[in-house]
Amino acid sequence: MTNPKRRTYDPEFKRNAVLLSEDPSRTPSEVAESLGISREILYRWRRELLYTNFASCHRCSCLNGYLPNEKGRPQHCC
């Protein structure tokens, strides 16, 4: 019996998934389901984005990406 291979996702896919999850008209669970990923993975990517800053800001495309606000949640740099 073989073990299933882990799926890998490129940084652009992760960034786009996180950006979709910020849409107030959809829940993160809905976004995760539509992308075929688990909600837990989506939340992990959101944390990674906050702490490792692997994506640039989609508003201005600068390299600052997202910065934590006073509540520790990611916010746009601009």
C-alpha positions in Angstrom: 0.0 0.0 0.0 1.4 3.4 -1.0 1.1 6.6 1.0 -0.7 9.4 -0.8 1.7 12.2 -1.9 1.4 15.5 -0.3 0.1 18.2 -2.5 2.3 21.3 -2.9 1.1 24.8 -3.8 3.1 27.6 -5.2 3.3 30.9 -3.3 1.1 32.6 -5.9 -1.7 30.1 -5.3 -1.3 30.6 -1.5 -1.4 34.4 -1.8 -4.5 34.3 -4.0 -6.2 32.0 -1.6 -5.5 34.3 1.3 -6.7 37.3 -0.7 -9.9 35.5 -1.6 -10.4 34.7 2.1 -10.4 38.4 2.9 -13.5 39.0 0.8 -16.3 39.9 3.3 -19.0 38.3 1.1 -17.5 34.8 1.5 -16.4 32.8 4.6 -12.9 31.3 4.7 -14.6 27.9 4.8 -16.4 28.6 1.5 -13.1 29.8 -0.1 -11.2 26.7 1.1 -14.0 24.4 -0.2 -14.1 26.1 -3.6 -10.3 25.7 -3.9 -10.2 22.1 -2.8 -8.2 22.8 0.3 -8.9 22.4 4.0 -9.9 25.4 6.1 -7.0 24.7 8.4 -4.5 25.0 5.6 -6.0 28.3 4.5 -5.7 29.6 8.1 -2.1 28.4 8.2 -1.3 30.3 5.0 -3.0 33.4 6.5 -0.7 33.1 9.5 2.3 32.5 7.3 1.4 35.6 5.3 1.2 37.7 8.5 4.5 36.4 9.9 6.7 35.6 6.9 5.3 38.2 4.5 5.7 35.9 1.5 3.3 38.0 -0.6 3.4 41.5 -1.9 0.5 43.9 -1.3 -2.1 43.3 -4.0 -3.2 47.0 -3.8 0.1 48.6 -4.8 2.4 45.5 -5.5 5.0 46.8 -3.1 7.3 44.4 -1.3 6.0 45.5 2.2 3.1 43.1 1.8 0.8 42.9 4.8 1.6 44.4 8.1 -0.1 43.5 11.4 -2.6 46.0 12.7 -3.1 46.8 16.4 -5.1 43.5 16.9 -2.4 41.5 15.2 -4.4 40.8 12.0 -2.9 41.4 8.6 -3.7 44.7 6.9 -2.6 46.2 3.7 0.6 48.3 3.8 -1.1 51.2 2.0 
